[in-house]
Amino acid sequence: MVIAVLADIVGSRRLSDRTAAQRVLDDTIAVAEADLALATQPLTPTVGDEQQGVYRDLGDAMTSLLMIQLRLPDGIAFRFGIGVGEIRPVGSVHGDLSDGPGWYAAREAIETVHAREQRALPRSRTWIVGAPGQDEVMESTIAVSNAYLLARDELVGAMSERERRLAYGRLIGTSQQDLAAQEGISQPSVSKSLRSAGAAALIEGLAAIRGGSA
């Protein structure tokens, strides 16, 4: 069993320069993978504004997608549908295609994100759906992870671009002193920004989820 991820661009039709935005997305994904190589298949454009990626486990997927969220600049964002389930190759004259319950679950998940955005959760960006047949442990893990994701997306959505950069740095293990040097501010200012943005809760919550993920 693997983790299938679908991503699409929030407000893609409203972007003034779609080509430039795609370059930013491609560069962001590449940097995140260079910093922590977690994907077995990094997010790759397919058609329109959609991308597909594959991860070994739920913890890796959630970490990688958070890195991408934090790394993106203001005005460009992804929404993510995470599917837990089997994926399999389907032969074609154009080469193997990827299909299976994991992708169907990811599609359901991203549709859930769309629906939540349009109602009471405009900052919602990520959801997980398990394909039929998950065991009780995975069902519980998905439920707990989704509760975390609701809070996580609210925190990330409220952050400034600098706060996201600082949170990204801490997530990959950069010291506060090094972050201060990169931003041209003092270490106490870094600490204050991280604290007010809730970055520690974001990172500690992810660590707790990863400790219990399959």
N, C-alpha and C positions, 0 to 999 in steps of 0.2 A: 504494500500500500504506500502511496506517495501523496504529496500535497500539490494540487493543481491550483494555479492562481490566474485569474483574469483581472486585468486592469484597464480602465478607460480614463480618459482625460476629462476632468471636471470643466464644464463650460467650453468644450473644444470649439464650438461654432462661434463663440464670442471672441476667440483669440485673434488679435489683429495680424499676427504673423505665425501661421501654423507651422511653417517650416522651421523657423527659429525656435519655436517652442519644442518641437520634436528633437532638435539638437540638444536643448537643455535637458530634456528627459533622458535621451541616450547617454549624455555625459554623466548625469546624476547616477544612473544605474551602473555605469562603468566604474565610477569612483567608489560607490558602495560595495561593489563586488571586489574591487582592488583592496579595499580596507578590511573587509571580512567576506571571504568567498564562501557563501552559504547556499547558493542555488546550484542544483544539478543542471538546470537550464535557466539562465537569467532571463528576466522579462525581455521579450522580443516582439517588435511590432508585427501584427498579422494583417489586419485590414481596417481601414478607417482610423478611428482613434483608439483601437483596442490592442492590448498586448497580452502575451501568454508567458507564464513561467512555471517551473516545476521545482519543488523542494523535497528534501529527504524526509523532513518531519515538520510538525507544526511550529515548534520553537524556532527553527531556522527561518521559516517563512515569516513569522511574526517579527522577528528581529530584523530581517532584511527589509521588509516593507516599512517598518518604523524608520530605518535609516534613510530610505528613499523619501518618506514624508518629511523628515527633518532637514534633509539636504536641499530640497527643492526651494527655489526663491518664491517670494510673494507673487501671486498672480498665476502660478502654474501648480496644479495639484492632480493627483490620481485618486480614484476610488478603486477599492480592491474587493474582489470576491474570492474567498478561499474555499476550495473544495477538498474534502478528505475522502479518498476512495481510489479505486483502481483506475489506472489509465492504460491504454494499450494501443499499439500501432495498427493501423488499417492500411493494407496495401492499395496503391493507386499507381496509375501510369506516370503520375507526377512525383512519385516517391511516397514514403510512408506518411500517413496522416495520424494524428493523435486523437484518440476518442476514448470514451468510457465514462463510468459513473462519477469519477472525480471531476471531470469537466462539467457534467450536468449539475453537480452540486455547486461548483464554482459559479456557474451561470445563475443558479437560484440565489446564491449569496450576493452577487453584485446587483441583482434585481431588488433584493431586500435593502441594500444600501441606497439605491435610487429612491425607493419608497420612503425610507426613513428621512432622507434629506428633504423630501417634499412635505413632510409633516412636522413633527416637533423637534427633529434632530438635524438641523441644517449642516452641522459640522461632522456628521457621521461619514466615515470614509471606508470602513472595513467591516466585513462580517464573515463568519465561517458557517458552512453547512456540511454536515456529514452525509455521504451517500448511504442508502439503506444498508443495514446489516452491521453497523458499528457495534462494538461491544460496550458494556456499561462503563468501562474505564474511559474509553474515547468519548462517549456521549457526555460524561461528566467533565472531561477536559475541555470539550468544545463549549459547553455551557459556561464554565468558569472563564474561559478565554474570551468569549463574547462579552461577558460582563466587564472584563478588563478593557476590551477594545472600545466599548462605549465611552468609558471614562478617558481612555487614552486619546481618542480622537478629539474630545472636548478640550483637553489640555493642549494638544498640539495645535488645534485650530485657533486657540487664544494666544499663542506665542507670537512674538515678533520674529522677524527674520534672524536677528542676532541671537535671540534666545534659542531658536532652533539650531543654529550653528553650534552654540555652546553645548546644548544637550547632545547633539550628534558627537561632538568631541568627547564628552564624558562617556557616551555609550561605547565608543571604540577604544577607550582607555587613555585618552590624552589628559595630561595633568592640568589642573586649573592654572598653574603658572604658565604653562605653554599656551593655553588658550588665551590668557591675558596678553601674552606677547603677540599672538596672531591678531588679536582684535585691537591692540593698542590701548588697552585699559588696564586697571589694576587688578590684582588677584582678588581683593575683597569685592570689587565690582562684579567679577565673574561669579563669585560665590553668592552674592546678593541676587543677581539675575537668575541663576539656576534655582535658587530657593523660591523666589517669587513666582517663577514659571511652573513650579512643581516637577522639575526635571528628575529629582531624586526619586520621587514616587513613581514616575514613569519607568525609570530604569530598574528600580527595585521590584516593581510589580512584574515587569517582564522576566526578571531573574526568577521570581517565585513561580511564574507560569512555566518557564523552561524547565525548572526543576521537577515539575510534575507532568510534563508533556510526553507523549509517546514518541 
